[in-house]
Amino acid sequence: MKISVSKKSASIPPGEYQSIIKDISLTKNFKRDIIEFLFEVVEGPYSGTALRGFCNGSTVEISSHSKLYRWYQCATGDELEDGHELNTDDFLNKVLTVDVKTKISKKTKNSFSNVTDILGVRYEL
């Protein structure tokens, strides 16, 4: 079996990066539902690097204090009101400025890059 090594899941220095969202999925982490965002850096020396960001996915309703609400607002500029349904497709087709931090896995003790915040839209595709 041959396994290819690539920078796609490499750790990158903390900072702000321009990225697009490649995929959004509902998954489980430690038996809890999470929404996993797969980002790809699109500019600079780390272009092509895959990054992940996570939001709580265990509720059917979100509040204005949640990370998902904040990310949605930064990505769309929309003010969500009670009863509004958020569509994750609204995150797509945009170059977003994201904040990346280095985290340490509690389980493996390995370091990894993680998108901790969406700061705004650079431009729409």
BELVENHU-V148864 format. One record per residue. RES is the residue in one letter. SS is DSSP state (A for helix, B for strand, O for the rest). PHI is phi in whole degrees, -180 to 180 (* if undefined). PSI is psi in whole degrees, -180 to 180 (none if undefined). Layout:
RES SS PHI PSI
RES SS PHI PSI
//
This chain:
M O * 135
K O -108 136
I O -125 127
S O -89 137
V O -101 133
S O -145 167
K A -80 2
K A -57 -31
S A -124 33
A O -78 157
S O -83 136
I O -122 160
P O -62 146
P O -59 149
G B 153 -169
E B -98 137
Y B -136 153
Q B -92 127
S B -148 165
I B -118 158
I B -95 122
K B -91 -31
D B -161 149
I B -134 126
S B -142 155
L B -94 126
T B -141 180
K B -116 142
N B -139 117
F O 54 46
K O 67 15
R B -123 144
D B -72 133
I B -136 154
I B -100 119
E B -103 125
F B -104 127
L B -104 114
F B -103 157
E B -134 126
V B -67 134
V O -117 -3
E O -138 154
G O 84 -173
P O -67 -17
Y O -103 15
S O -55 134
G O 96 -10
T O -76 132
A B -87 138
L B -133 155
R B -121 151
G B -139 150
F B -132 144
C B -131 156
N B -63 129
G O -118 14
S O -92 7
T O -122 150
V O -91 -11
E O -127 145
I O -119 155
S O -108 169
S O -69 -7
H O -96 -2
S O -86 156
K A -63 -42
L A -60 -43
Y A -60 -49
R A -62 -44
W A -63 -43
Y A -62 -44
Q A -63 -41
C A -67 -35
A A -81 -24
T A -118 -25
G O 79 1
D O -81 141
E O -92 119
L O -85 139
E O -117 162
D O -50 133
G O 89 -14
H O -66 139
E O -101 124
L O -81 134
N O -113 119
T A -65 -18
D A -63 -22
D A -66 -15
F A -81 -19
L O -83 164
N O 62 37
K B -140 143
V B -92 119
L B -108 144
T B -88 123
V B -122 153
D B -101 127
V B -116 133
K B -123 156
T B -93 128
K B -118 161
I B -115 127
S O -66 129
K O -66 -31
K O -82 -50
T O -101 -15
K O 69 9
N O -79 149
S B -91 149
F B -151 156
S B -90 139
N B -139 132
V B -75 119
T B -101 -18
D B -159 146
I B -98 124
L B -97 -21
G B 162 179
V B -99 127
R B -80 -51
Y B -165 162
E B -92 147
L O -88 none
//
